[in-house]
Amino acid sequence: MSESTTRGRALTFALAAAGAILASAFTGCSDEPTAANAPIVALPLTNLAVHDTTIVATGSSTFRQRIATNSSVNLIGRSRNYTAIALIQFSPSYLPARDTALVFSANLTLRFETWFGDSAGQFSFNIYRVSIPWGESTVTWDTVQAPGFYEQYTVRGSYSGGAGKDTQTVTIPLDTAMVRQWLATPTSTTYSNDGIILVPTAGCSIIRGFNEYGYPTTDSTSYFPTVTIIAGSPSGNPVDTASYTIASDTWTGNIDNLATNPQLIYLQSGVNYRSALSFDVSLVPRGAVINSASLLLTGDPATTRVDRFASDSSFTLATALSPSDRTSVDVYAVTSVRQPGTLLTYTIDMTRPVQIWNKQANYGVTLTPNVSYSAVSFELLTFFNEKAPPALRPRLKIKYSIVR
């Protein structure tokens, strides 16, 4: 047999063997899948155990945090231990420059809204010249209490009346010498126009609010604070009357020694007072799935005060991010919900805070008065804390899942 014939038979045999192997492989793939690989067999899923637990607050505190109260209504007056002071500055750039003019009269017109306090009491305030520049979005109670902020011993105008109607427009004569300086070109030897401050008198027992410049936005400018000036030349002619409304205005308030009951936490608008709550959630294992968490707070009707300037008694809650700085909070805040059929029982979703605590440090939560109304009212909400009788204490209900 030749060498070429031998090589040809060997190649034929190799090809036949390879074909047999491929045929066997394809035959194996056509078989039914085994039980282990069948798609209808249940996967070995991990079982989860769901737990419900309720814990009580372990600590609380109330602290004061001054805020700028620039909003749609400016409060002024006194009621109980509350004090409200208002500021107005008519824009110097919109007042005419009349260095030689005499001011024959000047009147401030304010449109007051509803009131609260002693209905039979007195509503009275004095007006003083402000000596230091200020900003309506930054001024606080501490600002106006600074030495030299305003002239405390020279009254530039005053008003006295009663509670009045829910809406009432009043006109107050202003010191003409002060207003004349508003029209003069400021120099190093003259007063600049830093506005006026309205301070309640010692006998005032009512707080009222007046519309600020720009509010209401859909109504007449007659609602805005207005200064009407009658001025003329030293000879008396010509004499003209002009009114100006463009102004910066705001108010700031205070109450001292508010948190006097050790069994309560306090949320005070207009000043502001805020509160902190702490919970020990170490019983929830690290890595657990936090399905839901809800806080129940019970209010104290004996000390809660809802005035006529706030139409919604709610507050917000956010996770504290610092053990010492209570102003450092999570950007995601939640709003409380009052339980139907109750006056002062609230529920607050705390799922996010508990989720954070399960992975990071636990610094508690911070409760803040309603953002929309904290700048226009002295509303006070009080809630029982961990030192109150057991049935009244803050309770946190958590539902979580762990691997069985």
C-alpha positions as CSV (number, residue, x, y, z in Angstrom):
1,M,0.0,0.0,0.0
2,S,1.3,3.3,-1.0
3,E,2.2,6.1,1.5
4,S,-0.5,8.4,0.0
5,T,-3.2,5.7,0.4
6,T,-2.3,5.2,4.0
7,R,-2.5,9.0,4.7
8,G,-5.9,9.2,3.0
9,R,-7.5,6.4,5.1
10,A,-6.1,8.0,8.3
11,L,-7.8,11.3,7.4
12,T,-11.1,9.7,6.6
13,F,-11.0,7.9,10.0
14,A,-10.3,11.1,11.9
15,L,-13.2,12.9,10.2
16,A,-15.6,10.1,11.0
17,A,-14.5,10.2,14.6
18,A,-15.0,13.9,14.9
19,G,-18.5,13.6,13.3
20,A,-19.5,11.0,15.8
21,I,-18.4,13.2,18.7
22,L,-20.4,16.2,17.4
23,A,-23.5,14.1,16.8
24,S,-23.2,12.8,20.4
25,A,-23.0,16.4,21.6
26,F,-26.1,17.6,19.7
27,T,-28.0,14.5,20.9
28,G,-27.1,15.4,24.5
29,C,-28.4,19.0,24.1
30,S,-31.8,17.8,23.0
31,D,-32.4,16.0,26.2
32,E,-34.9,17.4,28.8
33,P,-33.2,19.7,31.4
34,T,-32.4,18.2,34.8
35,A,-34.5,19.1,37.8
36,A,-31.7,21.3,39.1
37,N,-31.6,23.3,35.8
38,A,-35.3,23.3,35.0
39,P,-36.7,26.9,34.8
40,I,-39.9,25.9,36.8
41,V,-37.9,24.9,39.9
42,A,-38.1,27.5,42.7
43,L,-34.9,29.5,43.2
44,P,-33.3,29.3,46.6
45,L,-34.6,32.7,47.6
46,T,-33.6,34.2,51.0
47,N,-36.4,34.3,53.5
48,L,-37.0,37.7,55.3
49,A,-38.4,38.1,58.7
50,V,-40.5,41.3,59.2
51,H,-40.5,42.9,62.7
52,D,-42.6,45.7,64.3
53,T,-41.3,47.6,67.3
54,T,-42.3,50.7,69.1
55,I,-39.8,52.7,71.1
56,V,-40.0,55.9,73.2
57,A,-37.9,59.0,72.9
58,T,-34.8,58.8,75.1
59,G,-34.0,62.6,75.2
60,S,-35.1,66.0,74.1
61,S,-34.3,69.7,74.2
62,T,-35.6,73.1,73.2
63,F,-33.4,75.8,71.8
64,R,-33.8,79.3,70.4
65,Q,-32.6,80.1,66.9
66,R,-33.1,83.7,65.7
67,I,-34.5,84.0,62.2
68,A,-35.2,86.8,59.7
69,T,-39.0,87.3,59.6
70,N,-39.4,89.0,56.3
71,S,-42.7,88.0,54.9
72,S,-46.2,89.3,53.8
73,V,-47.2,90.7,57.2
74,N,-45.2,92.8,59.7
75,L,-46.2,92.3,63.4
76,I,-45.9,95.0,66.0
77,G,-47.0,95.2,69.7
78,R,-47.0,93.3,72.9
79,S,-49.1,90.4,74.2
80,R,-48.3,88.4,77.3
81,N,-44.5,88.0,77.1
82,Y,-44.3,88.4,73.4
83,T,-42.8,91.6,71.8
84,A,-42.9,92.5,68.1
85,I,-40.9,95.4,66.6
86,A,-41.3,96.6,62.9
87,L,-38.9,98.5,60.6
88,I,-39.6,100.5,57.5
89,Q,-37.2,102.3,55.1
90,F,-38.6,104.2,52.2
91,S,-36.2,103.7,49.4
92,P,-33.8,106.7,49.3
93,S,-33.3,106.3,45.5
94,Y,-37.1,107.0,45.0
95,L,-37.2,110.0,47.2
96,P,-36.5,113.4,45.5
97,A,-33.3,115.2,46.2
98,R,-34.5,118.6,47.5
99,D,-31.8,120.2,49.6
100,T,-33.5,123.5,50.0
101,A,-37.1,122.3,50.5
102,L,-39.0,122.6,53.7
103,V,-41.3,119.8,54.8
104,F,-44.6,121.2,56.1
105,S,-46.1,117.8,57.0
106,A,-45.3,114.1,56.7
107,N,-47.6,111.2,57.4
108,L,-47.1,107.5,57.6
109,T,-50.1,105.3,56.5
110,L,-50.3,101.6,57.5
111,R,-53.0,99.1,56.7
112,F,-53.4,96.8,59.7
113,E,-54.7,93.3,59.6
114,T,-56.2,91.2,62.4
115,W,-54.9,91.3,65.9
116,F,-54.5,89.1,69.0
117,G,-54.0,89.7,72.7
118,D,-56.2,91.6,75.1
119,S,-59.3,92.7,73.2
120,A,-60.0,95.4,75.7
121,G,-56.4,96.5,75.9
122,Q,-54.3,99.2,74.3
123,F,-52.4,99.1,71.0
124,S,-49.7,101.7,71.0
125,F,-46.2,102.3,69.7
126,N,-43.6,104.9,69.2
127,I,-41.5,105.6,66.1
128,Y,-37.8,106.2,66.3
129,R,-35.1,107.0,63.7
130,V,-32.8,104.1,62.8
131,S,-29.1,105.0,62.8
132,I,-27.5,101.9,61.3
133,P,-28.0,100.3,57.9
134,W,-30.0,97.1,57.9
135,G,-31.4,94.5,55.5
136,E,-34.9,93.1,55.6
137,S,-33.8,89.6,54.8
138,T,-31.1,89.5,57.5
139,V,-32.2,91.6,60.5
140,T,-33.1,89.7,63.7
141,W,-34.0,90.6,67.2
142,D,-30.3,90.7,68.1
143,T,-29.8,93.3,65.3
144,V,-32.3,95.8,66.7
145,Q,-31.1,95.4,70.2
146,A,-27.5,96.4,69.3
147,P,-26.4,99.6,71.0
148,G,-26.9,102.6,68.8
149,F,-29.1,100.8,66.3
150,Y,-31.9,103.4,66.8
151,E,-32.4,106.7,68.7
152,Q,-34.2,105.5,71.8
153,Y,-34.9,108.8,73.4
154,T,-36.2,111.0,70.6
155,V,-39.8,110.0,69.5
156,R,-40.4,110.8,65.8
157,G,-44.1,109.7,65.8
158,S,-46.6,107.8,67.9
159,Y,-49.9,105.9,67.7
160,S,-52.4,104.8,70.3
161,G,-55.7,102.9,69.8
162,G,-57.5,99.7,70.6
163,A,-57.9,96.3,68.9
164,G,-59.7,97.9,66.0
165,K,-61.4,96.2,63.1
166,D,-59.8,93.2,61.3
167,T,-58.7,95.5,58.6
168,Q,-58.0,99.1,59.5
169,T,-56.0,101.9,57.9
170,V,-54.3,104.4,60.3
171,T,-52.3,107.6,59.6
172,I,-49.5,108.7,61.9
173,P,-47.8,112.1,61.7
174,L,-44.0,112.0,61.4
175,D,-41.4,114.4,62.6
176,T,-40.9,116.8,59.7
177,A,-37.2,117.5,60.6
178,M,-36.4,113.8,60.2
179,V,-38.3,113.5,56.9
180,R,-36.6,116.7,55.6
181,Q,-33.2,115.0,56.1
182,W,-34.5,112.1,53.9
183,L,-34.8,114.6,51.0
184,A,-31.3,116.1,51.6
185,T,-28.2,114.9,49.9
186,P,-26.3,112.7,52.5
187,T,-23.0,114.1,53.7
188,S,-20.6,113.3,56.4
189,T,-22.3,115.8,58.7
190,T,-25.9,114.8,58.0
191,Y,-28.1,111.8,58.8
192,S,-28.6,109.2,56.1
193,N,-32.0,107.6,55.5
194,D,-31.8,104.3,57.4
195,G,-35.5,104.3,58.0
196,I,-37.6,104.1,61.1
197,I,-38.4,101.5,63.8
198,L,-41.8,101.0,65.4
199,V,-41.5,100.0,69.0
200,P,-44.5,99.1,71.2
201,T,-45.0,101.1,74.4
202,A,-44.9,99.6,77.9
203,G,-48.7,99.8,78.1
204,C,-49.3,98.0,74.8
205,S,-51.2,94.6,75.3
206,I,-52.2,93.9,71.7
207,I,-50.2,92.6,68.6
208,R,-51.3,93.6,65.2
209,G,-49.9,93.1,61.7
210,F,-49.7,95.5,58.8
211,N,-49.2,94.8,55.1
212,E,-45.7,95.1,53.9
213,Y,-44.5,96.6,50.6
214,G,-45.5,94.3,47.7
215,Y,-48.3,92.4,49.5
216,P,-50.9,91.6,48.6
217,T,-49.4,91.3,45.1
218,T,-52.8,91.3,43.3
219,D,-54.3,94.3,45.0
220,S,-53.9,98.0,45.2
221,T,-50.7,99.8,46.3
222,S,-52.9,101.5,48.9
223,Y,-52.3,98.5,51.1
224,F,-48.6,99.2,51.2
225,P,-46.9,101.3,53.8
226,T,-47.0,104.9,52.5
227,V,-45.3,108.2,53.4
228,T,-47.1,111.3,52.2
229,I,-44.9,114.5,52.2
230,I,-46.1,118.1,51.7
231,A,-43.0,120.1,50.9
232,G,-42.2,123.4,49.3
233,S,-39.6,126.2,49.0
234,P,-38.7,128.4,52.0
235,S,-40.9,131.2,50.6
236,G,-43.9,129.0,50.6
237,N,-44.4,128.5,46.9
238,P,-44.6,126.2,45.2
239,V,-46.0,123.6,47.6
240,D,-46.6,120.0,46.4
241,T,-47.8,116.8,47.9
242,A,-46.3,113.4,47.0
243,S,-46.7,109.9,48.3
244,Y,-44.1,107.1,48.2
245,T,-44.6,103.4,48.7
246,I,-41.4,101.7,47.6
247,A,-39.8,100.5,50.8
248,S,-37.9,97.8,52.6
249,D,-39.8,96.5,55.7
250,T,-39.8,93.7,58.1
251,W,-40.4,92.8,61.8
252,T,-38.7,90.8,64.5
253,G,-40.0,89.3,67.7
254,N,-38.9,87.9,71.0
255,I,-40.0,86.0,74.1
256,D,-37.7,85.0,76.9
257,N,-37.8,82.0,79.3
258,L,-40.2,80.1,77.1
259,A,-39.3,76.5,77.8
260,T,-40.3,76.3,81.5
261,N,-42.0,72.9,81.7
262,P,-39.5,70.0,81.7
263,Q,-42.1,67.6,80.4
264,L,-42.6,69.6,77.1
265,I,-40.8,70.5,74.0
266,Y,-41.6,73.9,72.3
267,L,-41.9,75.0,68.7
268,Q,-42.3,78.8,68.7
269,S,-42.8,80.8,65.5
270,G,-41.5,84.3,65.0
271,V,-38.6,84.1,67.4
272,N,-37.8,81.0,66.8
273,Y,-37.7,78.1,69.2
274,R,-37.0,74.7,67.8
275,S,-36.7,71.3,69.5
276,A,-34.6,68.1,69.3
277,L,-35.7,64.5,69.9
278,S,-33.5,61.5,70.4
279,F,-34.3,57.8,69.9
280,D,-32.2,54.7,70.6
281,V,-32.7,52.4,67.6
282,S,-29.8,50.1,68.3
283,L,-32.2,47.2,68.6
284,V,-32.6,47.4,64.8
285,P,-29.8,45.3,63.4
286,R,-27.3,47.0,61.1
287,G,-28.2,46.3,57.4
288,A,-31.9,45.7,58.1
289,V,-34.4,46.9,55.6
290,I,-36.3,49.8,57.1
291,N,-39.8,49.4,55.6
292,S,-41.4,52.3,57.5
293,A,-41.1,54.4,60.6
294,S,-43.7,56.8,62.0
295,L,-43.5,59.2,65.0
296,L,-46.5,60.0,67.1
297,L,-46.5,63.2,69.1
298,T,-49.1,64.4,71.6
299,G,-49.6,68.1,72.1
300,D,-50.4,70.0,75.3
301,P,-53.6,72.0,74.8
302,A,-53.0,74.0,78.0
303,T,-49.8,75.7,76.6
304,T,-50.3,75.6,72.9
305,R,-51.2,79.0,71.4
306,V,-52.5,79.4,67.9
307,D,-53.0,83.0,66.9
308,R,-55.1,84.5,64.1
309,F,-52.2,85.0,61.7
310,A,-51.5,81.3,61.2
311,S,-54.0,79.1,59.4
312,D,-52.1,75.8,59.5
313,S,-50.8,74.3,62.7
314,S,-48.0,72.1,61.4
315,F,-44.2,71.7,61.6
316,T,-41.4,70.0,59.9
317,L,-38.8,67.4,60.9
318,A,-35.3,66.7,59.6
319,T,-32.5,64.4,60.6
320,A,-29.8,66.1,62.6
321,L,-26.3,65.8,61.1
322,S,-24.2,67.1,63.9
323,P,-23.9,66.3,67.7
324,S,-23.5,69.9,68.6
325,D,-24.8,72.2,65.8
326,R,-28.6,71.7,65.7
327,T,-28.9,73.9,62.6
328,S,-27.0,71.2,60.6
329,V,-29.8,69.0,59.3
330,D,-30.6,66.8,56.4
331,V,-31.9,68.7,53.3
332,Y,-35.0,66.4,53.1
333,A,-37.5,67.5,55.7
334,V,-41.0,66.1,56.2
335,T,-44.1,67.9,57.3
336,S,-46.3,66.7,60.2
337,V,-49.9,65.5,59.7
338,R,-52.5,66.0,62.3
339,Q,-54.5,62.8,63.0
340,P,-58.2,63.1,61.9
341,G,-60.5,63.9,64.8
342,T,-57.8,65.2,67.0
343,L,-56.7,68.7,67.9
344,L,-53.0,68.2,68.9
345,T,-52.0,64.6,67.9
346,Y,-49.6,64.5,65.0
347,T,-47.9,61.7,63.0
348,I,-44.6,62.3,61.1
349,D,-42.9,60.0,58.6
350,M,-39.5,59.1,60.0
351,T,-38.5,56.4,57.6
352,R,-35.6,58.4,56.2
353,P,-34.1,59.3,59.6
354,V,-34.2,55.7,60.8
355,Q,-32.6,54.6,57.5
356,I,-29.8,57.1,58.1
357,W,-29.3,56.0,61.7
358,N,-29.1,52.3,60.6
359,K,-26.0,53.1,58.5
360,Q,-24.5,56.3,60.1
361,A,-24.3,58.1,63.4
362,N,-27.5,58.9,65.2
363,Y,-27.9,62.5,66.3
364,G,-31.6,62.6,66.6
365,V,-34.0,64.8,64.7
366,T,-34.8,68.6,64.8
367,L,-38.3,69.9,64.8
368,T,-39.0,73.3,63.3
369,P,-42.1,75.6,63.1
370,N,-43.9,75.7,59.8
371,V,-41.7,77.5,57.3
372,S,-44.7,79.3,55.7
373,Y,-46.1,80.7,59.0
374,S,-43.0,81.1,61.2
375,A,-42.4,84.6,59.7
376,V,-45.9,85.9,60.1
377,S,-47.1,84.7,63.5
378,F,-46.3,83.9,67.1
379,E,-47.9,80.5,66.9
380,L,-46.7,78.1,69.7
381,L,-46.9,74.3,69.5
382,T,-46.0,72.3,72.6
383,F,-45.6,68.5,72.8
384,F,-45.0,66.1,75.6
385,N,-41.5,64.6,75.8
386,E,-39.9,61.5,77.3
387,K,-40.4,62.9,80.9
388,A,-44.1,63.1,80.6
389,P,-46.5,60.4,81.7
390,P,-46.0,57.2,79.7
391,A,-49.1,57.4,77.6
392,L,-48.1,60.9,76.4
393,R,-44.5,60.3,75.5
394,P,-43.2,60.5,71.9
395,R,-43.5,57.0,70.3
396,L,-41.6,55.8,67.2
397,K,-43.1,52.8,65.5
398,I,-40.6,51.0,63.2
399,K,-41.3,48.1,60.7
400,Y,-38.1,46.5,59.4
401,S,-37.0,43.2,57.7
402,I,-33.9,41.0,58.3
403,V,-32.6,37.8,56.8
404,R,-34.2,34.9,58.6
